[in-house]
Amino acid sequence: MKNKRNIYCEYAFWEAFFEMEEQVLRDRSKRKLWDDFYDFLTDNHIFFNIDTNHVKESTPGGQNLMMLRQAKGGAGIKFIPETFPKLEEISDDDDDILNSVFLTMAETSECKSLSRGLGMIIFNLSMVFSAEHVYIDNGVSFDKSNGHNWTYLWDLKDKYPGIDCCNSLILADRYLLHDVNESAIDANLRPIFEALLPQYMDNGIFFTICIIAENKGRPVGEKYKKIDNLIREIRPELDFSLNIYRSKGIHDRSIITNNVILISGAGFDVIGLDEQPLKFTTTSLNFPFLQKDKNDKYLVWINNVLKEQEKCCAYESNYWGDEDKRHHLLDYYYEEPVGPSTTFSLGSEFSELLSALIG
């Protein structure tokens, strides 16, 4: 399974980042952010928009690149000037690109506009030092005394990158579709979707959503229509596809996008119609890969969802919605199973007979 994020980096960004190192040494808060982002760069795959012969080994950027190539034996570092993606040309079919990060020297307004329409994290240099929230856990606890509910997520939508910077979403909660949780859709999914779903996508990109849950009570088709109508109500300009997979194989509860993971210990039906918590829970919200100690949990979750999705292959029996099950995030991480190769021996007598007939 893929365990690295692809980073498409304009070489001018790389040079500028390492030229700042001496400057940030004097500022402890900036130094921490610089170090965190350096870890992100060195732990993942990097694609540059230049040829190797344009790397100047005398510059800080060139020196660090040469050291990194030597440490990695060249693995995970590629120079692709001819095929370096153009952000304005990324389309709905480009799952590899839609699950990557771009580093550019473009203006902040351009980065935000492109990021919003593509659902990808796009950083320029100043954003590295303004995005403090991507390096920490943004979770809170819910209980009746502190009054927290899912609207706390809205503040994280207003930061950059916001938690609505995404192009795909997975919601796994075994108990969400039980009839006893009828209020969960309005009291919980509405504010969660308000926080996590972008207003629209550009370039003909469909936002892909899947829900993994056990069903009890009324038919799944009715619940599908209710969730579909909710999304259309709050995001009238968003082109999206929605799938529901009936499964009880996943017990913990999480929401995963291509850029964040949100975990709720007590699930996503914890808020009542009065917007107060029905039960105590703690949440955790992280940007994986930018917090490398969160990568394993994120990848394990995706792998578990892929296994459950694979079991659901009977349309309108154990899955509903888009019949072809397209999903930008799951399709990117899915790998065809490799089975044992099978060889057949014809036997000596049959081989001799076949040779005689051919000959």
Beta strands, then each sheet from edge to edge (+ up, - down):
strand 1: 6-9
strand 2: 45-48
strand 3: 77-79
strand 4: 101-103
strand 5: 121-123
strand 6: 141-142
strand 7: 168-172
strand 8: 177-178
strand 9: 207-213
strand 10: 215-216
strand 11: 240-246
strand 12: 254-257
strand 13: 261-264
strand 14: 281-286
strand 15: 319-321
sheet 1: 3+ 2+ 1+ 4+ 5+
sheet 2: 6+ 14- 13+ 12- 7+ 9+ 11+ 15-
sheet 3: 8+ 10+
end
